């Protein structure tokens, strides 16, 4: 069993992270769903209280950076918008759901299950003690969020039944109507046996099965009802407050730092990035970063993730691992000078 020597410091809104550019607050969005009115509130918080941008995360949440250490006004605004409905469980409301569910494909529309799971978790006082990194997922059968390293996932097998996955490993079959309760039971059991572990895969007997990443493709998609929606992926998952306000509709934030919009709109196409490169915040926002990784990542088009240090914050599944090191980068463990990174990643992409 893994032994953690330091406490869980996963940030939220009530307990922010002290970054080099100010306080960082992570706002949980169960299933990634956020209304147009809530987008407007988040944009206002970014403009008035933060660095002017909203940052998408690899768990379908959003972050606000450059905040004052006094978060009283932020808490008030987010609470009024319905974004902090359960303060005691705020950091554990980590729920992924298939972003296209109910719009295109899938065996089951898991959107109602997100609300059921959220209510069931928040109704259990003990589950407020879950580590902030513990992740739930509800997969509608297409296998997208089931591949995203969830500690507990219910994945539909057909329109009536699904399977509980523990750290990616198949467990019992459970009917749709029992999905939320089954995941809560598993989470309570984890608390009983976890010791100092933060994740299910750290327990004895769990290998943490790896599945191929299956992100929502960027661009238009056909809805089941004959209409069209779209998926927008801003560079580094960062949107200015003005860009966020431009959506003017309910959307879904995905765990791939993109946004699913239910109606196709040509005016939003300009927000999308045409590369697959991602990066942590790097310098100057993070004191631990060894480089301005975003400046270097802008020169790259390959599916790679640039990290300023070994923590590899926000690294997506399947991306080439690029970690800042003295005078250059470790690319999948091999040191290369900074000026050669573009060529090396280009060669990897052509293999």
Protein Blocks (a to p, Z undefined) as FASTA:
>chain_A
ZZdfbdcfbdcfklccddfkbccdddddehhiacfklmmmmmmmmmmmmnopacddfeop
acdehiafblklmmmmmmmnopamblmlmmmmcccddfkgokggcjbdcklmmmmmmmmm
mmmmklmmpcfkbccdddehlommmmnopabdcddfblmbccddeehiacddddfklmmm
mmmmmmmmmmmmnomafbfklpghiaoiadddddddedddddfkopacdddddehhiacf
klmmmnopacdddfkopacdfbdcfklmmmpccbfbdcdebjakbmkbcbdfklmmmmpc
bdcdddfbfnogoiaehiacddddehiaceehiacdfklmmmmmmmmmmZZ
